[in-house]
Amino acid sequence: MNYEEDRLQNHYLSRGFIETLILWIIHKQPIHGYKIKKKIEEVTIGNYLPKPGVIYTMLRRMEEKGLLRSEWKRETGRGKRVYYITEKGKFVLVTRLKIMKKRLKVLEQMVSYYEHVFEKQKENKSN
């Protein structure tokens, strides 16, 4: 992947999308920051490798907005801040997922177009 593709890919994964992804991850299970970062990498199949500082900043902002709450949990050794989704966070998650569901058909059409037009062009050039 070249620089421009990498830049565009990271732009596509906007703050709103990553915030929704975080809400979704935490809704499934309360979790601490480092594991959230790892889950994002896993779910995006390594296509988005967030810097730890970015995730922790987003978590703090989401907590300030009332989407999350956190508690310090003492596990073996040092404590970890575990994040939980709030009722407001659940409302935002459900609303955004409904919007994504509506957009899915358009995205499927766009991906199909890409496959039929641009991938075929690529195949024809290599033959």
N, C-alpha and C positions, 0 to 999 in steps of 0.2 A: 504494500500500500504506500503510495507516495504522500508527500506532505499535504497536498491539497485535499486528497481523499480523507486523510486522517482528520484534518481540520473540519471538513464538512460533516464527517461522521460524528465527531464530538459536538458539533453545533446541533445536529439532528436530535441528539439525546439532550434535550433542553432541561433546564432546571425543573420545570413543571413535570416533565416525564420522570426524571430521577426522583423527585419528591413523591410522585405517585407510586413508583417502584418501592421506595422506602416504606410508605404506608402499607402497601400490599405485603411486603416481607414481615413487617412488625405485626400486622393483623394476624398473620398465620401463627406467629410465635413471638413473644417478647424476647428481645435480643440486645446484645451490647454492640457498640459502634464498630469494632473490628470485624465482628461476624457479619454485620450489615454490609460492610465493604466487600467481604469475601462472597456473600450471597449475590451482590450486584454483579461481580465479576463472573460468577457461575451462571446466573440467569441470562446475562448478555453474551454468554459463550466467549468471554474474553474480549469482546469488541469494545467494552468500556472499562477501563482500568482507573477507577477514581483514586485521586490522591487522598490520603487519610485526612488531611486538613480540610479538604472540600466537603467530605462526608460529615465531619464533626461540626463544621460551620452550618451546614444544612440542618443537622439534627438540632442544634441550638436554636436556629431560626424557626424551625417547625414547632419546637417546644414553646417559644415565645408567642407563636400564632395560636397556640392551644390545640395543635394537632396531635402532639405527643406529650407524654409526661415521662419522667425518669426517676429511678431510685438507684442508690448505690447498693450493690450487693457484694458481700465479702465472700469470695470463693477462696480456694487455696492460694495463699500469697496475697496479692494486692486486690483491692476492690475494683469493681467494674460498674459503670453506669449502664443499667438495663433500661431500655426504652419500651414503652407501652403506648398503644394507640388510644386516643380519647374518643368520646362520642362525636365531637366535632371532626376529628380525624377520620372516623368511620364514615361520616356523612360526606366529607370531601372525597374519600376513596370511592365510595359507591357512585357518587356523581361523576367523577372522572372516568370510572370504568364504563358507565353507561355511554358516555361520550365516545370513548374508545371503541366500544362495540358498534356504534353507529358509523364510525369512520373506517371500520375494518373492511367493509365491502369496497369502499373506494380504494383503500390500500391494496386489496387483492387485485383489483382491476389494474392498478398502476404497476404492480409487480408482474402481472401477466403480460402487460405491454412491454415491460423491460425485457422479460424472457424472450418474447416473440420477436422483438425488434433488435435490441442491442446485443443480446447473446448470440443471435443468429448472425448478425454482422460480424461479430468477433470470430465465430466459427468459419464463416466464409473467407475471412481474411487469412486465417491460419491454414486453410486447405489449398 
